[in-house]
């Protein structure tokens, strides 16, 4: 049984729209159970934008990667983790070096294959595009 952690986030605007942390957490827990992962912890950033990595829980999560206590990071959707393609690329390189997988419970991509990485970059590009459109 592989050890996993989850990461959930909502921005202030999403809180108003009802995109709840609890709903994300429920989906991550159900997915982890379906994959036979041992879910150690859920990292929560409440009221933070994903425009950058200046969020307490994501910083703590990234600092704990080299400790080796988990092998998988689960998110509800890629845009919960980051809406900046450059950050996504750098984080995935960092996770790969630490032998940690990154999985979305709602989006099918595989970071170990060229088509999977392409899909991940397309999703990351759309997340960044959506953030930029909203900012305009």
N, C-alpha and C positions, 0 to 999 in steps of 0.2 A: 504494500500500500504506500503510494507516494504521498509525501507531505506537501500541502498547499496552503496558501494564504489568499485572501480575497482583498480587493480594493474597491471601495465604493465612494462616490462623490456626487454632490449636487451643488450647483451654483445658487446664489440668492434668487435669481430669476426662475430657476427650475423648481425651487421650493414652492413658489407661488403657483406654478403650473401643476404641482402635485406629483412630480417625478421623484418619488420618495426613496430615501436610503433603505427603508425597510423592504420595499419591493425588490430593490437590487440585491439586498442581502438574502432574501428568500430564494431568489433565482440562483444565486451563487451556491448557497447551501444545497439546494436540490441537485444542481449540476455536479457538485463535488461528490455527493452521495451516489449519483448515477455512474460516475467514473471510478468509483471506489478510491477516492482521494481522502486522505486524512486532513481535514481542514483545521489548521491550527489557530488562525486568527483572521479577523476582518478589520482592515485598516479603513478608517472613516474620515473623510474631509467634508464637513458640512458648511456650505456657504462659500465655497471657493470656485473660482473659474479655473479652467484647464488651459488657459492661454500661456501659462508657464508652469514651472515646477515649484513655485514658492508656496507650497502647501505642507503643513506639518506632518500629516500622515504619510503622504507620498515620500517626503524626505526621510522619515523614519524607516519606511519600507525599503527604500533604496540603500540606506545605510546598513540594513540588516542582511542584504543579499549575500555578501561575502562570508557571513557566519555559517552558511550552509544548513540552516535549520529547516529550510523548505526548498522544494525543487520546482514548484509551479506557482505562478501568480495568476489568479483568476479575476477577470473583470466582467461586469454585465455587458458593456459595450466598450469598444476601443476609445470612443470620445469621453468616457468617464475617466480614463487615465490621462490622456493628453489630447489637445487640439492643435498641436504644433508638430509638423512633420519632422523637423530637425530634432526635437526632443525625442520623438518616437524612435528615430533611427539610432540616435546615441544610446538610448535606454536598451534597445534590442541588442546592440553590440555588447553592452555591459552585461546584460543577462546571459548572452551566449557564452561569453568568457567565463562566467560563473556557473555554467551548465544549469541555468534556470529557464524553464519554459514559460511562455506568456500565452494565455488562452482567454478568448472571449466566450462567454456562455451563449451568446446570441449570434455570433458572426463566425462563419466557417473559414478559418485560414490556418495554415501550417507554416510555422516559421523555419522549418528545416528544408523546405523545397523552394526552388525558384518561383514556381507559380504561386505558392503560398505567400512568399515575401512580396511578390507583385501585388497580390490582393490586399495584403496588409498596408502597403504603401498607398494604394488607391483609396482604401478606407481612411487612412491617415490624412491624405490630401483632401478628401471631402470633409473631414472633421475640421481641418484648418480653414477651408473655404467657408464653411458654415459660420465659424467664429468670426471671420473677417467680414462676411456679409452682415452679420448681426451688429458688429461694431460700427459699420458704415451707417 
